């Protein structure tokens, strides 16, 4: 699986989850969840934009770049989306 975590997403992950988590660890976590979800289906929330629950109440926003890589654009807590 070809996956990138954007610089912005790394900042948001460290703010919202853990300041000590490294890139490889986050990438491994997201890739595992993404592979599992792709097997059962991943719906777009808008053209080219996907939400993935990484773990309870933590969502990743992904897109696919021109090179065919999945790219994590940012991370949100579920309550940030619902207000």
PDB file of N, CA, C and O in Angstrom:
ATOM      1  N   UNK A   1       0.835  -1.171   0.000  1.00  0.00           N
ATOM      2  CA  UNK A   1       0.000   0.000   0.000  1.00  0.00           C
ATOM      3  C   UNK A   1       0.882   1.237   0.000  1.00  0.00           C
ATOM      4  O   UNK A   1       1.802   1.361   0.808  1.00  0.00           O
ATOM      5  N   UNK A   2       0.597   2.128  -0.895  1.00  0.00           N
ATOM      6  CA  UNK A   2       1.363   3.369  -0.993  1.00  0.00           C
ATOM      7  C   UNK A   2       0.616   4.457  -0.230  1.00  0.00           C
ATOM      8  O   UNK A   2      -0.486   4.854  -0.608  1.00  0.00           O
ATOM      9  N   UNK A   3       1.229   4.929   0.840  1.00  0.00           N
ATOM     10  CA  UNK A   3       0.572   5.864   1.743  1.00  0.00           C
ATOM     11  C   UNK A   3       1.564   6.923   2.198  1.00  0.00           C
ATOM     12  O   UNK A   3       2.720   6.625   2.495  1.00  0.00           O
ATOM     13  N   UNK A   4       1.095   8.163   2.246  1.00  0.00           N
ATOM     14  CA  UNK A   4       1.891   9.279   2.769  1.00  0.00           C
ATOM     15  C   UNK A   4       1.083   9.969   3.864  1.00  0.00           C
ATOM     16  O   UNK A   4      -0.146  10.011   3.805  1.00  0.00           O
ATOM     17  N   UNK A   5       1.764  10.497   4.839  1.00  0.00           N
ATOM     18  CA  UNK A   5       1.154  11.318   5.878  1.00  0.00           C
ATOM     19  C   UNK A   5       1.664  12.742   5.656  1.00  0.00           C
ATOM     20  O   UNK A   5       2.868  12.987   5.730  1.00  0.00           O
ATOM     21  N   UNK A   6       0.769  13.669   5.386  1.00  0.00           N
ATOM     22  CA  UNK A   6       1.202  15.046   5.123  1.00  0.00           C
ATOM     23  C   UNK A   6       1.793  15.672   6.383  1.00  0.00           C
ATOM     24  O   UNK A   6       1.531  15.223   7.499  1.00  0.00           O
ATOM     25  N   UNK A   7       2.589  16.707   6.184  1.00  0.00           N
ATOM     26  CA  UNK A   7       3.180  17.427   7.314  1.00  0.00           C
ATOM     27  C   UNK A   7       2.082  17.977   8.228  1.00  0.00           C
ATOM     28  O   UNK A   7       2.185  17.902   9.452  1.00  0.00           O
ATOM     29  N   UNK A   8       1.037  18.525   7.621  1.00  0.00           N
ATOM     30  CA  UNK A   8      -0.088  19.056   8.395  1.00  0.00           C
ATOM     31  C   UNK A   8      -0.734  17.966   9.234  1.00  0.00           C
ATOM     32  O   UNK A   8      -1.060  18.193  10.399  1.00  0.00           O
ATOM     33  N   UNK A   9      -0.924  16.781   8.656  1.00  0.00           N
ATOM     34  CA  UNK A   9      -1.538  15.669   9.383  1.00  0.00           C
ATOM     35  C   UNK A   9      -0.657  15.252  10.559  1.00  0.00           C
ATOM     36  O   UNK A   9      -1.170  14.930  11.631  1.00  0.00           O
ATOM     37  N   UNK A  10       0.651  15.255  10.372  1.00  0.00           N
ATOM     38  CA  UNK A  10       1.556  14.904  11.474  1.00  0.00           C
ATOM     39  C   UNK A  10       1.397  15.889  12.637  1.00  0.00           C
ATOM     40  O   UNK A  10       1.364  15.483  13.798  1.00  0.00           O
ATOM     41  N   UNK A  11       1.301  17.156  12.325  1.00  0.00           N
ATOM     42  CA  UNK A  11       1.116  18.173  13.360  1.00  0.00           C
ATOM     43  C   UNK A  11      -0.192  17.937  14.102  1.00  0.00           C
ATOM     44  O   UNK A  11      -0.229  17.942  15.333  1.00  0.00           O
ATOM     45  N   UNK A  12      -1.265  17.729  13.342  1.00  0.00           N
ATOM     46  CA  UNK A  12      -2.582  17.508  13.959  1.00  0.00           C
ATOM     47  C   UNK A  12      -2.606  16.225  14.783  1.00  0.00           C
ATOM     48  O   UNK A  12      -3.218  16.199  15.851  1.00  0.00           O
ATOM     49  N   UNK A  13      -1.963  15.171  14.320  1.00  0.00           N
ATOM     50  CA  UNK A  13      -1.922  13.927  15.077  1.00  0.00           C
ATOM     51  C   UNK A  13      -1.225  14.159  16.414  1.00  0.00           C
ATOM     52  O   UNK A  13      -1.708  13.722  17.459  1.00  0.00           O
ATOM     53  N   UNK A  14      -0.118  14.832  16.373  1.00  0.00           N
ATOM     54  CA  UNK A  14       0.640  15.078  17.602  1.00  0.00           C
ATOM     55  C   UNK A  14      -0.126  15.987  18.562  1.00  0.00           C
ATOM     56  O   UNK A  14      -0.017  15.832  19.778  1.00  0.00           O
ATOM     57  N   UNK A  15      -0.904  16.938  18.024  1.00  0.00           N
ATOM     58  CA  UNK A  15      -1.719  17.807  18.862  1.00  0.00           C
ATOM     59  C   UNK A  15      -2.877  17.044  19.503  1.00  0.00           C
ATOM     60  O   UNK A  15      -3.189  17.244  20.677  1.00  0.00           O
ATOM     61  N   UNK A  16      -3.504  16.177  18.729  1.00  0.00           N
ATOM     62  CA  UNK A  16      -4.749  15.552  19.169  1.00  0.00           C
ATOM     63  C   UNK A  16      -4.564  14.186  19.806  1.00  0.00           C
ATOM     64  O   UNK A  16      -5.434  13.746  20.557  1.00  0.00           O
ATOM     65  N   UNK A  17      -3.466  13.504  19.536  1.00  0.00           N
ATOM     66  CA  UNK A  17      -3.279  12.151  20.039  1.00  0.00           C
ATOM     67  C   UNK A  17      -2.068  12.072  20.957  1.00  0.00           C
ATOM     68  O   UNK A  17      -2.201  11.907  22.170  1.00  0.00           O
ATOM     69  N   UNK A  18      -0.905  12.191  20.370  1.00  0.00           N
ATOM     70  CA  UNK A  18       0.324  11.991  21.141  1.00  0.00           C
ATOM     71  C   UNK A  18       1.455  12.767  20.500  1.00  0.00           C
ATOM     72  O   UNK A  18       1.702  12.637  19.301  1.00  0.00           O
ATOM     73  N   UNK A  19       2.133  13.561  21.281  1.00  0.00           N
ATOM     74  CA  UNK A  19       3.257  14.335  20.769  1.00  0.00           C
ATOM     75  C   UNK A  19       4.495  13.505  20.500  1.00  0.00           C
ATOM     76  O   UNK A  19       5.438  13.985  19.871  1.00  0.00           O
ATOM     77  N   UNK A  20       4.506  12.264  20.969  1.00  0.00           N
ATOM     78  CA  UNK A  20       5.715  11.448  20.857  1.00  0.00           C
ATOM     79  C   UNK A  20       5.640  10.382  19.769  1.00  0.00           C
ATOM     80  O   UNK A  20       6.572   9.592  19.621  1.00  0.00           O
ATOM     81  N   UNK A  21       4.559  10.346  19.013  1.00  0.00           N
ATOM     82  CA  UNK A  21       4.393   9.321  17.990  1.00  0.00           C
ATOM     83  C   UNK A  21       5.176   9.693  16.733  1.00  0.00           C
ATOM     84  O   UNK A  21       5.146  10.842  16.293  1.00  0.00           O
ATOM     85  N   UNK A  22       5.879   8.709  16.158  1.00  0.00           N
ATOM     86  CA  UNK A  22       6.675   9.012  14.968  1.00  0.00           C
ATOM     87  C   UNK A  22       5.931   8.656  13.676  1.00  0.00           C
ATOM     88  O   UNK A  22       4.915   7.960  13.697  1.00  0.00           O
ATOM     89  N   UNK A  23       6.449   9.138  12.579  1.00  0.00           N
ATOM     90  CA  UNK A  23       5.841   8.986  11.259  1.00  0.00           C
ATOM     91  C   UNK A  23       5.564   7.528  10.919  1.00  0.00           C
ATOM     92  O   UNK A  23       4.462   7.191  10.487  1.00  0.00           O
ATOM     93  N   UNK A  24       6.550   6.665  11.111  1.00  0.00           N
ATOM     94  CA  UNK A  24       6.386   5.255  10.735  1.00  0.00           C
ATOM     95  C   UNK A  24       5.272   4.590  11.530  1.00  0.00           C
ATOM     96  O   UNK A  24       4.520   3.777  10.993  1.00  0.00           O
ATOM     97  N   UNK A  25       5.166   4.930  12.792  1.00  0.00           N
ATOM     98  CA  UNK A  25       4.132   4.342  13.641  1.00  0.00           C
ATOM     99  C   UNK A  25       2.734   4.781  13.183  1.00  0.00           C
ATOM    100  O   UNK A  25       1.819   3.961  13.107  1.00  0.00           O
ATOM    101  N   UNK A  26       2.575   6.059  12.883  1.00  0.00           N
ATOM    102  CA  UNK A  26       1.293   6.567  12.399  1.00  0.00           C
ATOM    103  C   UNK A  26       0.954   5.935  11.056  1.00  0.00           C
ATOM    104  O   UNK A  26      -0.178   5.505  10.835  1.00  0.00           O
ATOM    105  N   UNK A  27       1.933   5.879  10.164  1.00  0.00           N
ATOM    106  CA  UNK A  27       1.718   5.307   8.835  1.00  0.00           C
ATOM    107  C   UNK A  27       1.283   3.843   8.943  1.00  0.00           C
ATOM    108  O   UNK A  27       0.376   3.412   8.230  1.00  0.00           O
ATOM    109  N   UNK A  28       1.909   3.097   9.808  1.00  0.00           N
ATOM    110  CA  UNK A  28       1.557   1.689   9.993  1.00  0.00           C
ATOM    111  C   UNK A  28       0.120   1.557  10.509  1.00  0.00           C
ATOM    112  O   UNK A  28      -0.638   0.711  10.033  1.00  0.00           O
ATOM    113  N   UNK A  29      -0.248   2.384  11.471  1.00  0.00           N
ATOM    114  CA  UNK A  29      -1.598   2.362  12.034  1.00  0.00           C
ATOM    115  C   UNK A  29      -2.637   2.675  10.962  1.00  0.00           C
ATOM    116  O   UNK A  29      -3.621   1.949  10.820  1.00  0.00           O
ATOM    117  N   UNK A  30      -2.424   3.749  10.210  1.00  0.00           N
ATOM    118  CA  UNK A  30      -3.384   4.159   9.187  1.00  0.00           C
ATOM    119  C   UNK A  30      -3.445   3.128   8.059  1.00  0.00           C
ATOM    120  O   UNK A  30      -4.532   2.787   7.594  1.00  0.00           O
ATOM    121  N   UNK A  31      -2.299   2.633   7.618  1.00  0.00           N
ATOM    122  CA  UNK A  31      -2.271   1.647   6.522  1.00  0.00           C
ATOM    123  C   UNK A  31      -3.054   0.390   6.891  1.00  0.00           C
ATOM    124  O   UNK A  31      -3.791  -0.148   6.064  1.00  0.00           O
ATOM    125  N   UNK A  32      -2.899  -0.074   8.117  1.00  0.00           N
ATOM    126  CA  UNK A  32      -3.630  -1.258   8.557  1.00  0.00           C
ATOM    127  C   UNK A  32      -5.130  -1.035   8.542  1.00  0.00           C
ATOM    128  O   UNK A  32      -5.882  -1.886   8.066  1.00  0.00           O
ATOM    129  N   UNK A  33      -5.568   0.104   9.060  1.00  0.00           N
ATOM    130  CA  UNK A  33      -6.995   0.430   9.070  1.00  0.00           C
ATOM    131  C   UNK A  33      -7.523   0.627   7.653  1.00  0.00           C
ATOM    132  O   UNK A  33      -8.629   0.195   7.328  1.00  0.00           O
ATOM    133  N   UNK A  34      -6.724   1.284   6.811  1.00  0.00           N
ATOM    134  CA  UNK A  34      -7.147   1.534   5.435  1.00  0.00           C
ATOM    135  C   UNK A  34      -7.300   0.236   4.660  1.00  0.00           C
ATOM    136  O   UNK A  34      -8.283   0.061   3.940  1.00  0.00           O
ATOM    137  N   UNK A  35      -6.363  -0.660   4.793  1.00  0.00           N
ATOM    138  CA  UNK A  35      -6.466  -1.953   4.100  1.00  0.00           C
ATOM    139  C   UNK A  35      -7.712  -2.707   4.532  1.00  0.00           C
ATOM    140  O   UNK A  35      -8.423  -3.264   3.696  1.00  0.00           O
ATOM    141  N   UNK A  36      -7.978  -2.731   5.815  1.00  0.00           N
ATOM    142  CA  UNK A  36      -9.163  -3.415   6.328  1.00  0.00           C
ATOM    143  C   UNK A  36     -10.434  -2.780   5.791  1.00  0.00           C
ATOM    144  O   UNK A  36     -11.354  -3.482   5.371  1.00  0.00           O
ATOM    145  N   UNK A  37     -10.486  -1.456   5.803  1.00  0.00           N
ATOM    146  CA  UNK A  37     -11.691  -0.762   5.351  1.00  0.00           C
ATOM    147  C   UNK A  37     -11.889  -0.891   3.841  1.00  0.00           C
ATOM    148  O   UNK A  37     -13.024  -0.985   3.375  1.00  0.00           O
ATOM    149  N   UNK A  38     -10.806  -0.897   3.078  1.00  0.00           N
ATOM    150  CA  UNK A  38     -10.941  -1.042   1.626  1.00  0.00           C
ATOM    151  C   UNK A  38     -11.528  -2.401   1.251  1.00  0.00           C
ATOM    152  O   UNK A  38     -12.203  -2.519   0.229  1.00  0.00           O
ATOM    153  N   UNK A  39     -11.282  -3.415   2.054  1.00  0.00           N
ATOM    154  CA  UNK A  39     -11.848  -4.742   1.782  1.00  0.00           C
ATOM    155  C   UNK A  39     -13.366  -4.728   1.854  1.00  0.00           C
ATOM    156  O   UNK A  39     -14.034  -5.432   1.097  1.00  0.00           O
ATOM    157  N   UNK A  40     -13.914  -3.923   2.767  1.00  0.00           N
ATOM    158  CA  UNK A  40     -15.372  -3.900   2.927  1.00  0.00           C
ATOM    159  C   UNK A  40     -16.013  -2.686   2.265  1.00  0.00           C
ATOM    160  O   UNK A  40     -17.235  -2.615   2.137  1.00  0.00           O
ATOM    161  N   UNK A  41     -15.187  -1.732   1.848  1.00  0.00           N
ATOM    162  CA  UNK A  41     -15.685  -0.552   1.146  1.00  0.00           C
ATOM    163  C   UNK A  41     -15.406   0.719   1.918  1.00  0.00           C
ATOM    164  O   UNK A  41     -15.604   0.785   3.131  1.00  0.00           O
ATOM    165  N   UNK A  42     -14.952   1.710   1.212  1.00  0.00           N
ATOM    166  CA  UNK A  42     -14.664   3.021   1.788  1.00  0.00           C
ATOM    167  C   UNK A  42     -15.392   4.049   0.949  1.00  0.00           C
ATOM    168  O   UNK A  42     -15.096   4.218  -0.234  1.00  0.00           O
ATOM    169  N   UNK A  43     -16.341   4.735   1.557  1.00  0.00           N
ATOM    170  CA  UNK A  43     -17.147   5.714   0.832  1.00  0.00           C
ATOM    171  C   UNK A  43     -16.492   7.085   0.855  1.00  0.00           C
ATOM    172  O   UNK A  43     -15.889   7.489   1.849  1.00  0.00           O
ATOM    173  N   UNK A  44     -16.623   7.787  -0.254  1.00  0.00           N
ATOM    174  CA  UNK A  44     -16.116   9.156  -0.341  1.00  0.00           C
ATOM    175  C   UNK A  44     -17.111  10.098   0.324  1.00  0.00           C
ATOM    176  O   UNK A  44     -18.322   9.935   0.174  1.00  0.00           O
ATOM    177  N   UNK A  45     -16.599  11.085   1.060  1.00  0.00           N
ATOM    178  CA  UNK A  45     -17.475  12.090   1.645  1.00  0.00           C
ATOM    179  C   UNK A  45     -17.680  13.257   0.680  1.00  0.00           C
ATOM    180  O   UNK A  45     -18.638  14.020   0.810  1.00  0.00           O
ATOM    181  N   UNK A  46     -16.794  13.384  -0.266  1.00  0.00           N
ATOM    182  CA  UNK A  46     -16.905  14.314  -1.392  1.00  0.00           C
ATOM    183  C   UNK A  46     -15.974  13.759  -2.465  1.00  0.00           C
ATOM    184  O   UNK A  46     -15.171  12.873  -2.171  1.00  0.00           O
ATOM    185  N   UNK A  47     -16.056  14.249  -3.695  1.00  0.00           N
ATOM    186  CA  UNK A  47     -15.200  13.666  -4.733  1.00  0.00           C
ATOM    187  C   UNK A  47     -13.718  13.665  -4.341  1.00  0.00           C
ATOM    188  O   UNK A  47     -13.118  14.718  -4.128  1.00  0.00           O
ATOM    189  N   UNK A  48     -13.149  12.470  -4.252  1.00  0.00           N
ATOM    190  CA  UNK A  48     -11.732  12.316  -3.960  1.00  0.00           C
ATOM    191  C   UNK A  48     -11.344  12.510  -2.512  1.00  0.00           C
ATOM    192  O   UNK A  48     -10.155  12.613  -2.211  1.00  0.00           O
ATOM    193  N   UNK A  49     -12.303  12.563  -1.603  1.00  0.00           N
ATOM    194  CA  UNK A  49     -12.014  12.786  -0.186  1.00  0.00           C
ATOM    195  C   UNK A  49     -12.694  11.695   0.643  1.00  0.00           C
ATOM    196  O   UNK A  49     -13.891  11.449   0.493  1.00  0.00           O
ATOM    197  N   UNK A  50     -11.924  11.045   1.513  1.00  0.00           N
ATOM    198  CA  UNK A  50     -12.409   9.897   2.269  1.00  0.00           C
ATOM    199  C   UNK A  50     -12.145  10.087   3.760  1.00  0.00           C
ATOM    200  O   UNK A  50     -11.127  10.661   4.148  1.00  0.00           O
ATOM    201  N   UNK A  51     -13.075   9.599   4.598  1.00  0.00           N
ATOM    202  CA  UNK A  51     -12.890   9.576   6.043  1.00  0.00           C
ATOM    203  C   UNK A  51     -12.604   8.157   6.476  1.00  0.00           C
ATOM    204  O   UNK A  51     -13.257   7.217   6.023  1.00  0.00           O
ATOM    205  N   UNK A  52     -11.639   8.001   7.346  1.00  0.00           N
ATOM    206  CA  UNK A  52     -11.260   6.688   7.856  1.00  0.00           C
ATOM    207  C   UNK A  52     -11.145   6.769   9.363  1.00  0.00           C
ATOM    208  O   UNK A  52     -10.401   7.600   9.884  1.00  0.00           O
ATOM    209  N   UNK A  53     -11.877   5.909  10.078  1.00  0.00           N
ATOM    210  CA  UNK A  53     -11.747   5.863  11.527  1.00  0.00           C
ATOM    211  C   UNK A  53     -10.475   5.092  11.860  1.00  0.00           C
ATOM    212  O   UNK A  53     -10.384   3.888  11.620  1.00  0.00           O
ATOM    213  N   UNK A  54      -9.503   5.796  12.413  1.00  0.00           N
ATOM    214  CA  UNK A  54      -8.216   5.185  12.736  1.00  0.00           C
ATOM    215  C   UNK A  54      -8.328   4.411  14.044  1.00  0.00           C
ATOM    216  O   UNK A  54      -7.851   3.281  14.145  1.00  0.00           O
ATOM    217  N   UNK A  55      -8.949   5.009  15.027  1.00  0.00           N
ATOM    218  CA  UNK A  55      -9.360   4.315  16.238  1.00  0.00           C
ATOM    219  C   UNK A  55     -10.539   5.084  16.803  1.00  0.00           C
ATOM    220  O   UNK A  55     -10.838   6.178  16.324  1.00  0.00           O
ATOM    221  N   UNK A  56     -11.223   4.544  17.812  1.00  0.00           N
ATOM    222  CA  UNK A  56     -12.466   5.182  18.269  1.00  0.00           C
ATOM    223  C   UNK A  56     -12.325   6.688  18.473  1.00  0.00           C
ATOM    224  O   UNK A  56     -11.449   7.164  19.194  1.00  0.00           O
ATOM    225  N   UNK A  57     -13.210   7.407  17.819  1.00  0.00           N
ATOM    226  CA  UNK A  57     -13.303   8.862  17.896  1.00  0.00           C
ATOM    227  C   UNK A  57     -12.125   9.603  17.270  1.00  0.00           C
ATOM    228  O   UNK A  57     -11.941  10.788  17.546  1.00  0.00           O
ATOM    229  N   UNK A  58     -11.322   8.938  16.435  1.00  0.00           N
ATOM    230  CA  UNK A  58     -10.245   9.618  15.710  1.00  0.00           C
ATOM    231  C   UNK A  58     -10.371   9.284  14.232  1.00  0.00           C
ATOM    232  O   UNK A  58     -10.322   8.118  13.840  1.00  0.00           O
ATOM    233  N   UNK A  59     -10.531  10.313  13.425  1.00  0.00           N
ATOM    234  CA  UNK A  59     -10.733  10.146  11.993  1.00  0.00           C
ATOM    235  C   UNK A  59      -9.572  10.727  11.207  1.00  0.00           C
ATOM    236  O   UNK A  59      -9.014  11.762  11.573  1.00  0.00           O
ATOM    237  N   UNK A  60      -9.215  10.056  10.128  1.00  0.00           N
ATOM    238  CA  UNK A  60      -8.224  10.570   9.183  1.00  0.00           C
ATOM    239  C   UNK A  60      -8.972  10.987   7.923  1.00  0.00           C
ATOM    240  O   UNK A  60      -9.896  10.301   7.486  1.00  0.00           O
ATOM    241  N   UNK A  61      -8.574  12.098   7.348  1.00  0.00           N
ATOM    242  CA  UNK A  61      -9.118  12.557   6.074  1.00  0.00           C
ATOM    243  C   UNK A  61      -8.067  12.241   5.021  1.00  0.00           C
ATOM    244  O   UNK A  61      -6.924  12.689   5.112  1.00  0.00           O
ATOM    245  N   UNK A  62      -8.475  11.452   4.008  1.00  0.00           N
ATOM    246  CA  UNK A  62      -7.535  10.995   2.981  1.00  0.00           C
ATOM    247  C   UNK A  62      -7.983  11.393   1.585  1.00  0.00           C
ATOM    248  O   UNK A  62      -9.159  11.653   1.331  1.00  0.00           O
ATOM    249  N   UNK A  63      -7.017  11.432   0.701  1.00  0.00           N
ATOM    250  CA  UNK A  63      -7.264  11.612  -0.719  1.00  0.00           C
ATOM    251  C   UNK A  63      -6.269  10.728  -1.463  1.00  0.00           C
ATOM    252  O   UNK A  63      -5.396  10.118  -0.846  1.00  0.00           O
ATOM    253  N   UNK A  64      -6.395  10.658  -2.760  1.00  0.00           N
ATOM    254  CA  UNK A  64      -5.443   9.923  -3.593  1.00  0.00           C
ATOM    255  C   UNK A  64      -4.764  10.943  -4.498  1.00  0.00           C
ATOM    256  O   UNK A  64      -5.436  11.677  -5.223  1.00  0.00           O
ATOM    257  N   UNK A  65      -3.429  10.993  -4.460  1.00  0.00           N
ATOM    258  CA  UNK A  65      -2.717  11.975  -5.286  1.00  0.00           C
ATOM    259  C   UNK A  65      -2.527  11.456  -6.707  1.00  0.00           C
ATOM    260  O   UNK A  65      -2.900  10.325  -7.019  1.00  0.00           O
ATOM    261  N   UNK A  66      -1.954  12.278  -7.548  1.00  0.00           N
ATOM    262  CA  UNK A  66      -1.782  11.929  -8.960  1.00  0.00           C
ATOM    263  C   UNK A  66      -0.840  10.755  -9.182  1.00  0.00           C
ATOM    264  O   UNK A  66      -0.893  10.105 -10.226  1.00  0.00           O
ATOM    265  N   UNK A  67       0.018  10.479  -8.211  1.00  0.00           N
ATOM    266  CA  UNK A  67       0.939   9.347  -8.304  1.00  0.00           C
ATOM    267  C   UNK A  67       0.325   8.039  -7.838  1.00  0.00           C
ATOM    268  O   UNK A  67       0.970   6.992  -7.898  1.00  0.00           O
ATOM    269  N   UNK A  68      -0.933   8.091  -7.368  1.00  0.00           N
ATOM    270  CA  UNK A  68      -1.609   6.894  -6.904  1.00  0.00           C
ATOM    271  C   UNK A  68      -1.401   6.595  -5.426  1.00  0.00           C
ATOM    272  O   UNK A  68      -1.794   5.530  -4.948  1.00  0.00           O
ATOM    273  N   UNK A  69      -0.793   7.515  -4.706  1.00  0.00           N
ATOM    274  CA  UNK A  69      -0.584   7.340  -3.269  1.00  0.00           C
ATOM    275  C   UNK A  69      -1.824   7.792  -2.503  1.00  0.00           C
ATOM    276  O   UNK A  69      -2.453   8.788  -2.860  1.00  0.00           O
ATOM    277  N   UNK A  70      -2.167   7.061  -1.457  1.00  0.00           N
ATOM    278  CA  UNK A  70      -3.131   7.552  -0.483  1.00  0.00           C
ATOM    279  C   UNK A  70      -2.390   8.588   0.347  1.00  0.00           C
ATOM    280  O   UNK A  70      -1.252   8.357   0.755  1.00  0.00           O
ATOM    281  N   UNK A  71      -3.023   9.724   0.599  1.00  0.00           N
ATOM    282  CA  UNK A  71      -2.396  10.790   1.378  1.00  0.00           C
ATOM    283  C   UNK A  71      -3.336  11.175   2.520  1.00  0.00           C
ATOM    284  O   UNK A  71      -4.501  11.507   2.300  1.00  0.00           O
ATOM    285  N   UNK A  72      -2.808  11.123   3.740  1.00  0.00           N
ATOM    286  CA  UNK A  72      -3.572  11.599   4.892  1.00  0.00           C
ATOM    287  C   UNK A  72      -3.390  13.111   4.946  1.00  0.00           C
ATOM    288  O   UNK A  72      -2.273  13.604   5.106  1.00  0.00           O
ATOM    289  N   UNK A  73      -4.496  13.843   4.812  1.00  0.00           N
ATOM    290  CA  UNK A  73      -4.444  15.291   4.814  1.00  0.00           C
ATOM    291  C   UNK A  73      -4.466  15.867   6.221  1.00  0.00           C
ATOM    292  O   UNK A  73      -3.772  16.842   6.508  1.00  0.00           O
ATOM    293  N   UNK A  74      -5.270  15.258   7.106  1.00  0.00           N
ATOM    294  CA  UNK A  74      -5.369  15.730   8.488  1.00  0.00           C
ATOM    295  C   UNK A  74      -6.032  14.667   9.344  1.00  0.00           C
ATOM    296  O   UNK A  74      -6.517  13.657   8.834  1.00  0.00           O
ATOM    297  N   UNK A  75      -6.050  14.898  10.635  1.00  0.00           N
ATOM    298  CA  UNK A  75      -6.734  14.044  11.603  1.00  0.00           C
ATOM    299  C   UNK A  75      -7.712  14.895  12.394  1.00  0.00           C
ATOM    300  O   UNK A  75      -7.427  16.049  12.713  1.00  0.00           O
ATOM    301  N   UNK A  76      -8.864  14.321  12.709  1.00  0.00           N
ATOM    302  CA  UNK A  76      -9.888  14.984  13.521  1.00  0.00           C
ATOM    303  C   UNK A  76     -10.365  14.045  14.610  1.00  0.00           C
ATOM    304  O   UNK A  76     -10.331  12.825  14.455  1.00  0.00           O
ATOM    305  N   UNK A  77     -10.803  14.617  15.695  1.00  0.00           N
ATOM    306  CA  UNK A  77     -11.582  13.868  16.682  1.00  0.00           C
ATOM    307  C   UNK A  77     -13.031  13.951  16.203  1.00  0.00           C
ATOM    308  O   UNK A  77     -13.435  14.945  15.599  1.00  0.00           O
ATOM    309  N   UNK A  78     -13.796  12.921  16.472  1.00  0.00           N
ATOM    310  CA  UNK A  78     -15.193  12.887  16.037  1.00  0.00           C
ATOM    311  C   UNK A  78     -15.995  14.072  16.519  1.00  0.00           C
ATOM    312  O   UNK A  78     -16.834  14.579  15.775  1.00  0.00           O
ATOM    313  N   UNK A  79     -15.770  14.536  17.742  1.00  0.00           N
ATOM    314  CA  UNK A  79     -16.533  15.653  18.284  1.00  0.00           C
ATOM    315  C   UNK A  79     -16.194  16.982  17.605  1.00  0.00           C
ATOM    316  O   UNK A  79     -16.977  17.928  17.687  1.00  0.00           O
ATOM    317  N   UNK A  80     -15.050  17.067  16.943  1.00  0.00           N
ATOM    318  CA  UNK A  80     -14.689  18.288  16.212  1.00  0.00           C
ATOM    319  C   UNK A  80     -15.519  18.436  14.942  1.00  0.00           C
ATOM    320  O   UNK A  80     -15.737  19.551  14.469  1.00  0.00           O
ATOM    321  N   UNK A  81     -15.979  17.324  14.392  1.00  0.00           N
ATOM    322  CA  UNK A  81     -16.775  17.374  13.176  1.00  0.00           C
ATOM    323  C   UNK A  81     -18.245  17.640  13.465  1.00  0.00           C
ATOM    324  O   UNK A  81     -18.945  18.235  12.646  1.00  0.00           O
ATOM    325  N   UNK A  82     -18.709  17.204  14.619  1.00  0.00           N
ATOM    326  CA  UNK A  82     -20.125  17.349  14.950  1.00  0.00           C
ATOM    327  C   UNK A  82     -20.401  18.587  15.788  1.00  0.00           C
ATOM    328  O   UNK A  82     -21.554  18.993  15.932  1.00  0.00           O
ATOM    329  N   UNK A  83     -19.361  19.187  16.338  1.00  0.00           N
ATOM    330  CA  UNK A  83     -19.528  20.405  17.102  1.00  0.00           C
ATOM    331  C   UNK A  83     -19.687  20.104  18.513  1.00  0.00           C
ATOM    332  O   UNK A  83     -19.842  21.016  19.326  1.00  0.00           O
TER     333      UNK A  83
END
